[in-house]
Amino acid sequence: MSGRYTEYDNVTDFIAIRLRNLIRESYRMERHDMAKVLSIALKDYLEGKHDIVFVDGWPHIVKDSVKKTEHD
């Protein structure tokens, strides 16, 4: 199973699925800039760097979930 919750057999990570679909749609529409940003967001989400919610079909990073870096 792909996604952030791979340790659970009965959980599907629909956030990762939706992000992958948006990335494919962005490439199809030749919006490579949007596809790149969505790919980075998906990578960071899967690495646990932040949480994502969808509002009106678009991903938003949950501000409180963003990990602080030493530069912040």
Phi, psi and omega per residue, in radians:
M1 nan 2.381 3.123
S2 -1.775 2.681 -3.129
G3 2.223 -2.974 -3.046
R4 -1.445 -0.323 -3.043
Y5 -1.961 0.902 -3.064
T6 -1.212 -0.311 -3.122
E7 -1.341 -0.179 3.126
Y8 -1.907 2.151 -3.118
D9 -1.239 -0.468 -3.020
N10 -1.810 0.279 -3.120
V11 -2.054 2.221 3.070
T12 -1.854 2.269 -3.126
D13 -1.540 1.600 -3.097
F14 -1.234 -0.372 3.084
I15 -1.130 -0.824 3.126
A16 -1.110 -0.707 3.127
I17 -1.094 -0.812 -3.127
R18 -1.122 -0.709 3.106
L19 -1.101 -0.738 3.108
R20 -1.082 -0.692 3.101
N21 -1.126 -0.719 3.105
L22 -1.134 -0.651 3.100
I23 -1.103 -0.811 3.107
R24 -1.065 -0.771 3.125
E25 -1.091 -0.680 -3.138
S26 -1.124 -0.759 3.084
Y27 -1.113 -0.707 -3.139
R28 -1.087 -0.627 3.123
M29 -1.508 0.117 -3.126
E30 1.043 0.586 3.044
R31 -1.747 1.218 -3.073
H32 -1.119 -0.535 3.104
D33 -1.119 -0.780 3.137
M34 -1.198 -0.693 3.122
A35 -1.078 -0.681 3.140
K36 -1.135 -0.795 -3.138
V37 -1.129 -0.725 3.108
L38 -1.139 -0.637 3.107
S39 -1.129 -0.712 3.097
I40 -1.135 -0.748 3.121
A41 -1.084 -0.731 3.119
L42 -1.108 -0.791 3.128
K43 -1.033 -0.858 -3.134
D44 -1.129 -0.639 3.099
Y45 -1.109 -0.824 -3.121
L46 -1.148 -0.508 3.095
E47 -1.432 -0.049 3.110
G48 1.392 0.290 -3.121
K49 -1.308 -0.422 3.085
H50 -2.816 2.893 3.065
D51 -1.795 2.700 -3.138
I52 -2.238 2.418 2.992
V53 -2.158 2.768 3.105
F54 -1.907 2.297 3.085
V55 -2.177 2.108 -3.091
D56 0.925 0.614 3.069
G57 1.505 -0.005 -3.113
W58 -2.034 2.481 -3.090
P59 -1.315 2.487 3.062
H60 -2.341 2.355 3.097
I61 -1.396 2.316 3.101
V62 -1.311 2.031 -3.020
K63 -0.976 -0.755 -3.091
D64 -1.195 -0.233 -3.097
S65 -1.608 -0.178 -3.093
V66 -1.241 2.192 -3.134
K67 -1.295 2.375 3.120
K68 -1.307 2.454 3.056
T69 -1.828 2.988 -3.127
E70 -1.207 -0.259 3.126
H71 -1.472 -0.250 -3.084
D72 -1.345 nan nan
